[in-house]
Amino acid sequence: MKKLTIVLAVLGLVFAGSMNDFAMAGEVDILINKLVEKGILNQSDAKQLIMEMQKESARQEDAVKRLASETATETVQKETKAVESKIPKWVQNTTFKADFRLRYQHEQRDDSGKPDRDRFRFRWRMDADSKINDEWKAGWRSTAMTPTTPGCSWFSPGSIGA
């Protein structure tokens, strides 16, 4: 929340600064036109002065944007480090993997006298591995399969051939 407040404040300053430049540009144009009318400045000097002011305004706007970007980046980095320091290292070193397999199987049994068989089979696996330290690693795996898949833990011992 603090990060969001700082970023919004910096963006507000950038926006307010750019609006102020537009207002000031209008006032400066009026003053330069008055100086040209009174003969103090000629037209080419006036154009050159306006171009220099536009370049300076663009330079200042770029500097403010760069500062806002740097401030936002620093704030995010500080808050990320603060959050990471609260999380134990073994949690930071934990990785998760998962995969899913879906398969359609058709068995045509012409010569056996049994009817053809159509079935969908699936397998879902999820792993979690954590590096405790340089010497120890812990892991966990969960697997779910189609109940009719041989080797599945849902089979009763008597249903699998001996």
C-alpha positions, 0 to 999 in steps of 0.5 A: 500500500505504501508503494502504491501511495509513493508511486501515485504521488510521484505520478501526480507530481509529474502530471502537475508539473506538465500541466504547469508547463502548459500554463507557463508556455501560454504566458511566455508566448504572450510575453514574447509576442508583446516584446516582438510588437514593441520591437525589443525582439525580432521575429527570429529571436522570438522563435529561437527563444520559444524553441529553447524554452520548449527544449528546456521544458522537455528536458525537465519533463524527462528528468522528472519522469526518470526520477519517478521511474527510479523512485518507483523501482527503488521502492519496489525493490525495497519492499520486495526485499522486506517481504523476502526477508520475512519468508524462510529460506527453505520456502523460498527454495521450494519449487512446484511442478505439475503435469496432466495427461489425457488419453483416448484409447480404442481397442478393437477385438475382432477375433476374441469375441469380446466387444470393442472397448473405448476409454479415456485415461488420465494421469495428474501429478504434482510435485513439490521439492525444497532445498533445505540446505546444501546437503538435504532436499525434501520432496512430495508428490501426489498422483491421481490416475484413472481408476482402471489403470494398472498400478493405481493405488485405488485397486484392491490387492485381489483385483491385480493379477498375481 
